[in-house]
Structure formats: C-alpha cells, structure tokens
Amino acid sequence: MGRRRGGDDAMGVKHPLVVLLGATGFLGSAVLRECARRPVRIRAVARRPSAVPADARAEIEVRTADLTEPGAMAAAVADADVIIHTVAYIAGSSTWRIGDGDTAAERVNVGLMRDLIRAVAARPGAGPPPGVLFAGAVTQVGRAGKEVLDGAEPDRPEGEYDRQKLAAERLLLAADADGVVRGASLRLPAVFGYGPHSTARDKGVVSTMVRRALSGEALPLWHDGSVRRDLLYVEDAARAFATGIDHIGALSGRHWLLGTGRSTALKDVFTRIAEMVAEYSGEPPVDVVHVQPPDYADGGDFRSLTIDSAAFRAAAGWRPQVPLDAALRRTVAFCAAGAESRLP
C-alpha cells in the first residue's frame, strides 16, 4: 500500500473519497489519470500497484488486493463517497469472449458487484449512500433490430459476457432502488487507444490492427468491411466517468449509453491504420484483406452500431473531444515508438 499527496487544500477541506476498482486496467488506468487531476482523494485498487501520475492534484492511496478474496471488497470500499467499478474478467487476449457457464468469469463480472453491494449495505452510520458508477457495455442490449441505439431498447443479451454484465447492472440498479447506493451504469461501445501517458495495454481490435501493420502483416476483415462501429477513444471514456462523479444524483437509477454518435466502416478504419503506419515506416501500406470469420465469431460481429448518447450528454454535460483520426494517430504514434513494450 502506498500514498501520494497532490496539492494540499489551504482551507483544510476534506475532499470526497473516490474508490477506483480495477485501477491498473485499460479503462481503469485512464480513469485514474483523469481523476488525479481533480482535488479529490482516490483509493486506487487493483491486483498490482497502480502508476500514480506525477502531476496529480489528488491525494492518491495505492492499494493492492485480490477483490475475489473474502473481505477484500469491504476493505476496499470502506468510507467511499463514490465507487467507480471498472473490473472485468480477462480471458486470454479478450475481455468478452466467455463461454457459457464460466464460473471464474461470473465470480468477477457478477460476484464482485454482489460483494460491493453487501459491503455498502453493512456499513455503519448515517449519511447519504455512496455513488457507484459501473462500466457496462452497449452490447448488453443484444439484437436490437436497428443500428442506432439510444438506451431505450429492451435488453436481450446474446453472449455470456453481455449476460453477466447485465446481471451485474441489474444488481446495482436494484440496490439503488432500495436506497443502498446511488448507482448508474455507463454502457461503453468499443473503447480503444493510447495517449502519451498510457500505462495499460489495449487488447481491442484497433490496437491489434496497429500492431499487425507495424509488423508488416495484412489486416484481416471478417466480412466485406461495411460493418460500422462507434469507436470511443479511451481518454474520452475516462472523462465520462470523472464527469459522472459530479452528476451522480442526476445519473443514479438507470443505465446510460456512451458513444460519439458517429460510426465508421471497419474497412475504412483498417485502411486508415495501414496508411498511418506507412507514414512511420516509410514502407507501402499493408493490405486489408477479407478472411473467413473464426469459429468464435457471433452475430454481433456482423451488425453495425451507432450510439446516440444525447441523454448522457444532457445529464452530465459530457461530450467526446478527440476525433477518430486524431485518436488513431495517437495510438499509432504510441505503438510505433515502442511504448507498448514498456507496459506491464
């Protein structure tokens, strides 16, 4: 356990305690960097020590813990004013290809939410219930029958990962209805990218294609390339959670969709990656090729998605700030400089 103090409050004001679960993950580490700019106290909880930003204004406590161990969650969230839950089960190179009946995944993706709610419900004393922001997924909706989603669609998750995410979300919102927490789920689209201060690996499709292009390998499409994705830069996603701290009262009690409102054909994304990598390497752009989809591909891989996040923007005053081309360029620059090799 370690502690780093940011700027002191001259008036001696006790700032709110934000507990960040999964602080060394791809999303969680970005949320930590964003929240560290604020005059708050942060308890950064993860299996391994978190990297503390050198210019942090926040007072940051680094705590290492396996949250699946008995009592670990209760200790982690003790005295929290706000809890940001970004922990996800990672199986191999993907966070969402989970087989039916995967009990290890269920223990993390659903069990940790149960533990969190029990721990908060058992806390002594009065005072307002803590706010909880949960990192959900837009794919929890399943087959919606339309491309543009706004959060009003009924949930019919198809894959085990999405079923588990939805189960955790429902536990949170039920606890909100019971007055145990003030809970909200921020459902994320495909989040990607690196910035100059990134400290965790991006295992998503965008960075995977950047790595392939840097190695001189062709970029494979599982379809004709017309499938469109709403791609959200990780720093914009982190800003949404940081902003959510200030608006937990308005957000609690429901789920919210995050996205840019613009989708791009994956063939165009891959082609742009190949072009950007070629600028760094001085070699011709690698080919973008069509291949047979793998056996583990599912229906969601072949459906286009665009996210209408107007509701969250109105409630929290958030909007994505980094255009796709700029985010791709930052990601390519990070990988081309060999910065990924220094990540744990």
PyMOL commands that set and color helices and strands:
alter all, ss='L'
color gray80, all
select helices_A, chain A and resi 26-35+72-77+103-121+138-141+160-177+205-214+234-246+248-251+266-281+299-302+310-316+324-336+339-342
alter helices_A, ss='H'
color red, helices_A
select strands_A, chain A and resi 2-4+17-21+41-46+59-64+82-85+131-137+148-149+182-188+190-192+219-221+228-229+231-233+255-257+264-265+288-290+306-307
alter strands_A, ss='S'
color yellow, strands_A
deselect
rebuild
show_as cartoon
